[in-house]
């Protein structure tokens, strides 16, 4: 049986591995340190209101709403932005990148769970392209059996590692490397989700998607408008659907 990489890992050719961190081995439900001042008297209540707004906005998946309510978004943004953590807005996380709006994270996760190959108990193995600060990876960890998340910017990879360490997520593997190459060692994936948009979906992602699996990613159409794209891999080939407009950072190759 092939051994899966621990937390964090790196892709071949990605340079020296970051300092070794302890393997995370418990559920996100494990209590962590008290909420920082400024988030509210009760961050659970603030999250509950965020979830209510998500439901009112059209998110119907109970597992997704539960995951969004469980993961403390303020732990993934700078303390100076803590008061905005549960607003439906993207926020800067450094290096020209952002944390996605809660409704976008919930929408994309709900689309993944709607795949024909999704199990009643959730997703199997998921590949995330663009770890960022680690927030979406934490949400995915509650919806999937196993999550591989790839980040090309070393500074963000290390920030996500630090942000996620207190949650002790045994089913989440962080990798430093070129996300456009995917992660072939973990394939095939029941789902692939991308937090950056390019002019085309890399062939590696399609190759690494399992039959019955679903890929959700932003893609720039003619004229530069980004749209949310869903690709289902069927026994007869790829089926593509273009949904609503979105705004993500550009998809880039290489590492930095």
KACORWO-V128898 format. One line per field, one symbol per residue. ss: DSSP state (H for helix, E for strand, L for the rest). phi: phi as a letter, one per 30 degrees, with the letter a starting at -180 (. if undefined). burial: I if it has 16 or more other C-alpha atoms within 10 Angstrom, else O. A space follows every 50 residues. Layout:
ss = ???
phi = ???
burial = ???
//
This chain:
ss = LLLLLLLLEELLLLLLLLLLLLLLLELLLLLLLLLLLLLLLLHHHHHHHH HHHHHHLLLLLHHHHHHHHHLLHHHHLLHHHHHHLLLLLLEEEELLEEEL LHHHHHHHHHHHHLLLLLELLEEEEEEEELLLLLHHHHHHHLLEEEEEEE ELLHHHHHHHHHHHHLLLELLEEEEELLHHHLLHHHLLEEEEEELEEELL LLHHHHHHEEEEEEEEEEEELLLLLEEEEEEEEELLEEEEEEEEELLLEE LLLLLL
phi = .dddddcdbbdeicidddedcdddbbdddddbdddddjdkdbdddddddd dddddddjdcddeddddddddddddcbdedcedcdcddbdbdbjhicbdd eedddddddddddddedddddkddcbcccjdhdjddddddddcbdabcbc bcceededddedddeddhcdccbcbclddddibddcddcdabbbcacbda dededddddddjdbcbadbdcejjddbdcbbcccdckcccbccddbbbdd dbciba
burial = OOOOIIIIIIIOOIOOOOOOOOIIOOOIOOOOOOIOOOIOOOIOOIIIOI IOIIIOOOIOIOIIIOIIIIIIIIIIIOOOOIOIIIIOOIIOIOOOIIII IIIIIIIIIIIIIIIOIIOOOIIIIIIIIIIIIIIIIIIIIIIIIIIIII IIIIIIIIIIIOIIIOIIIIIIIIIIIIIIIIIOOIIIIIIIIIIIIIOO IOOOIIOIIIIIIIIIIIIIOOOOOIIIIIIIIOOOOOOOOOOOOIIIII IOOOOO
//
